Amino acid sequence: MSGGILDNSEVLLVASRGAAEEHGLWLWTEGEGGWTGRQIDTVRQLSSLTAHPKLPVVYGTAGVEEGWLYSWHIDAKREERLSATLSMGVEPCDLTVDPSGRLLIATNYTTSTLALQPLGPDGAFDGPLSLFRLSGSGPEVARQDDAHPHQAFFRDETLIVIDLGADCVREFRLDFSKTGAEVLIEIRTTPVPPSTGPRHGVILDDGRLAVSGELGENLITGHLGGSAADWANIRSTLCTGPAKTRWERNYPGDIRRSGDGRYVYFANRSYDTLATFDVTEAEPKLIAELDTTVHWPQHIVVRRDCLMVAGWDSSRVVTLRLSDGIPQRVVPIFDCAGAGWLHIHQIP
């Protein structure tokens, strides 16, 4: 498939996740003849990407046993690594930048911390990294022995952290009059249904949060500030029986919302499917589920008339064409070793 996915000033960055020389940060462009890709940097186990809110700078988490944070400047004139530093934790898996562009926050999943890395005026790392320790647990002892932050993103000026290990959603404000870990002020913790194992979340138009449950194989929706019983809670898939990729148990992953806010798209990674939920009512409804044709669909990007899905175990990126917001068919677009995360980057 060529044409119509990226705008003229956009490129697609792919976190190619693995431990070989071919893995790292790849840049893909779309043209009349299809897609062309090239490797920008070799990075072991590059797992997630995010962008600076004002500069052409992209950040990544990497590593399994020992975590790393990276930054790259990418524009029409240069593509270069700006910074690399230890995340001071194990298995960082997500990151975000505050709206002012002064602070990078990354989730050290295994070691239960948020890594706070100050940023300079050019977007590079500037000064020492500090850690904010989280605590908590859940019923599933093997995966919920402690807090395990899996996603961090901003809702206006509020930092939201999805904590898989403690079955909760945490909210923070930032106080830049302070330094180090004291910049973060935790303002509220909202419990989710026990054993949900919340992984990723999106904000809906009415202010509710929709969250994928990795351990509960569920989609939950609700307003922050309530109790665990206040969330709508439904199963994430129509599939039954043993799953087919990596595990017999289904481990859901990414969740994204449609542009008009009517739907959320939900990756059932072990079944290799993408489910579509209507979230216009208080109780979400699973209205479609499609085989992605890739194994372990790790990450989703929403475009005007299609979804882009990174199939990590298939080393392939595919699109799912949309009709009235609902995926209808799958079109492979290119192969990329260990494709695990997608980021559409604006070239100034």
Secondary structure, 3 states (H helix, E strand, C coil): CCCCCCCCCEEEEEEECCCCCCCEEEEEEEECCEEEEEEEEECCCEEEEEECCCCCEEEEEECCCCCEEEEEEECCCCEEEEEEEECCCCCEEEEEECCCCCEEEEEECCCCEEEEEEECCCCCECCCCEEEECCCCCCCCCCCCCCCEEEEEEECCEEEEEECCCCEEEEEEECCCCCHHHHEEEEEEEECCCCCCEEEEEECCCCCEEEEECCCCEEEEECCCCCHHHCEEEECCCCCCCCCCCCCCCCEEEEEECCCCCEEEEEECCCCEEEEEECCCCCCEEEEEEECCCCCEEEEEECCCEEEEEECCCCEEEEEEEECCEEEEEEEEEECCCEEEEEEEECC
